Amino acid sequence: MKIKFYSIILFFTALALTTQAQTIRGTISDTSQTIIGATISVIGTGQKAGTNSTGKYQLKLAKGGTYTVSVSYIGYQTQQKKITIAENETKDLDFQLLSNDNNLENIVVLGSRSAPRSNLDTPVPVDVVDIKKITQNIPQVSLNQILNFIAPSFTSNVMSLTDGTDHIDPASLRGLGPDQVLVLINGKRRHTTALVNINGSLGKGSVGTDLNAIPTSAIKRVEILRDGAAAQYGSDAIAGVINIILNDDVNKLTANVSGGGYTGKHSDGLDGQTIQANVNYGVKLSDKGGFLNLAGSYDYRDFASRTTPYRGVIYTDYNNPGLYPTPTGVDITDAELARRGQTRSDFVPNIGQSKNRGGALFFNSVIPVAQDAEIYAFGGVNYRNGISNAFYRTPRQLNQNNAIIYPNGFLPEIVTNSLDQSVAAGIRGKLGEWKADFSNTYGRNVIDFKTANSLNASMLTASPTSFESGGYEFAQNTTNLDFTRFFKDPLNGINVAFGFENRYENYKIKPGEEASWRNYGNALQVGVDGTGKPILIPDANGNISTRFAPNGVAYAGGAQGFPGISNANLTNESRNSIAAYGDVELNFTEKLLVDAAARFENYSDFGSTLNGKLAARYKFSDKFLFRAAASTGFRAPSLHQQYFSSTSSVYIDGNIVESGTFANDSRIAQLLGIPKLKQETSKSLSAGFTSNLGKLKITVDGYFIRINDRVIYTGQFTGNNSPTASPQDKEIYDLLRLANATTARFFANAVNTETKGLDVVLSYNTALGAGNLRTDWATTFTKTSIVGPVHASPLLAGKESTYLDDASRILIEKVTPRIKSNLTFDYTINKWNVFLRNVYFGKVSQPTNVVANRQELTGRVITDIGAGYNLTKNLKITVGANNLFDVYPQELLLGSQGTSGILYPNQAPQFGFLGRYVFTRLSLNF
């Protein structure tokens, strides 16, 4: 009874104290939504509060009276209102904030788990790209290409003759690999693709994230953290982090349609036509801040071929079939061909832009469920169908062709179907004084291949001409529990964050149909013995083919252009990782901020790692700030790099090679002494300053990144079946034949690298005449070098130049521009908007193992222009061009061009090689 009595007394005492307080409460919003994290203060009293997850706040005052209430939030104009409140009174006071000089895009949430801040105030460099704004004016429509022409430290290009990589563009940050950049969406980890880049392109041997799977209509802004962040976000964040913030507009309908094509000197009138349609619409789900935003897109692009002029005519001489290029300005008449018993057919090997079409649907939503809690969810689906070409098979390539099926040779087609799915859901709110966030994110990427306009030469005339070639699948499920709290009393405020993560990954390789990969054993004559009898190659059953030809060889098995995945490559592998992190941000004074973070992570297949980061920022004044950071990092080899195995046709120094990739734990890897894969480790240092001079804003940041045990994709190892070969070489030779391959490649921790660089960004915003001019100049200087010896095992002694061949070395050190700079002018006046940008792409080197073909490709300046006019309040038209002056990279040396007509570099593209692109765009806003 006493307990109940005291409980009742305490209850009524608390109730009395509550009713005696003077309370101001309300909601903070902008023109479309509530604002989370805004600061509300009562001037002269020291009373402060922040808005919760639904944009609401509450302040208690010591006594009644007249007060001035101020509300501030980064990117918005500070507002003040006076209010008079009586004793024991509760009053509502709402605010609607206006954006501050259109600088809302400068808000940054990446790199800190404290309140959002301006990118000039962050202790590490962060670029902010307002996707909603810039996509109205620029020529580029995919996210990779938008960032390639805006963010100097970011590199990505459409690839050619690289199988699936023709449709999933690899991306690099600060000259490092695609798998050394972590991608987040709304702060949650994004899954990588199922594709491994194996065909000598940018990011060779890596597994990246498909940024183009996210429609630009779904994106509000992109934040690019240019600093090591593995201690905060986990594996892959060695070079930095890209955080994509999804659109949260409500009661708005936006749509645009863009169309264009290439009109340069190599175009046949207009080629490579593209169409992209985007739409976005958001609705309120409640008056408390809930919303649902939907975005969709449709994309189409056509072939564009850029081959050597006057190549592309086959003269078929049935006694000596082969490819005969037409001399420049000279042709052979049909009458002359008939007299010689020859025929002619035209072909266009599609080295340039592959064909692609697809669409995407994304959503972003929040539903308040209590005063300080909300449920959120986002995700989407993307599907793309792509067609790219392999190298032309000429009549002279007897072991890869069948003259009855393709008398004039054939151009194989690689059909790629990519399905990307993701969904994230969680609940966040307050638990006492702590903010809590519990979420689960699932992502899945499936890639299936079909080889068309091809054949399996070992099946002779019984071969089909199209094959289901198998595919890959990768799935990732990540569960996070995060806590944050701001302590305002110690020092000048301390923000504490900690959390836990569990991640599950699964990787599958799915075989194709038998005819796509099997060698059926038919053979051509390979010579004669001492008695003049033919030497033949028997099939698997010991049978001899009766089909002969001079100097013949064994017929190639599997589909030409893209051999199918065999049953031996069937894979289904998984792993788990668990992590815990802590992050403390100390505001020692208003000027000095220090951030310390640590992360422990344990992988089921690699063991444990502990990494840390220390960052600091000192504001000398409102106009000048110094910042610096030091961190350690790691990247766990992907499941793909551990278990990928396949055979593919690759173009190496002018020759087509059937190259097999073998798993790190395979028998052939053991025979060659390929070490077991382990994690990469890194150390990162950065320092720089920012300056806010009103209209002029400056950031300068230097950095150093050391990566140890970097995973590479090795060069081509071969076996030997000669009588004097060792048993080891003979076994390797036999294993390669079983895989329909002539060479073998692997993933291995082979080198250490060091990357040094400097990033400079200047922005100037001013009124000019009756309009407004925004000028941005951004430049990056970067250099990556391999340091120290190659990490070869004793069995690889003497084979270091194959373990890390020259082409692979160039792809690491010199395939991305060392200097990249852009200067942009954006002028708006009345109904007009004019956009002009010049981007300098510095020199790169063509990857090759042939000394005579080594070539440094000089830098080029690319000019983009766009002009927009608001036809009505809701309708805008924009016309313009990318590469206005039709600039091309330096032409390749003849030795690198080969017989397939590669005129420009497809393995080291600075900005592409398709020429001038013109476009028109219609934009709707309701």
Secondary structure, DSSP 8 states (H G I E B T S, - for coil): -HHHHHHHHHHHHHHHHHHHSEEEEEEEE-SSSB-SS-EEEETTTTEEEE--TTSEEEEEESS-EEEEEEEE-TTB--EEEEEEE-TT-EEE--EE--BSTT-GGGEE-TT-SSS-EETTS-SS-EEEE-HHHHTTT-S--SHHHHHHHH-TTEEE---SSSGGGGTS--EEETT--GGGEEEEETTEE----S----SSSTTTT-----GGGS-GGGEEEEEEE-S--HHHH-TT-SSEEEEEEE----SEEEEEEEEEEE-STTSSSSEEEEEEEEEEEEEES-TTS-EEEEEEEEEEE--EE-B-TT--EEEE-TTS-------TT----HHHHHHTT-EEEE-----EE-EEEEEEEEEEEEEEEETTEEEEEEEEEEEEEEEEE---B-TT-GGG--TTT-TT-B--EEEEEEEEEEEEEEEEEEETTEEEEEEEEEEEEEEEEEEES---GGGGGG--S-EEEEEEEEEEEEEEEEEEEEESSSTT-EEEEEEEEEEEEEEEEE---HHHH-----B---EE-TTS-EE----TTS-------TT--B---S-SSS----GGG-EEEEEEEEEEEEEEEEESSSSEEEEEEEEEEEETTTEEEEEEEEEEEEEEETTEEEEEEEEEEEE---HHHHH--EEEEEEETTEEEEEEE--TTSHHHHHHT------EEEEEEEEEEEEEETTEEEEEEEEEEEEEEEEEE---B----STTS-HHHHHHHHHHHHTT-SEEE-EEEEEEEEEEEEEEEEEEEEEETTEEEEEEEEEEEEEEEEES-----GGGTT-HHHHT-HHHHHHHHTSS-SEEEEEEEEEEETTEEEEEEEEEE--EE---S-GGG--EE--EEEEEEEEEEESSSSEEEEEEEESTT--------HHHHTTTTB-S-SSS-SS-SS--EEEEEEEEE-
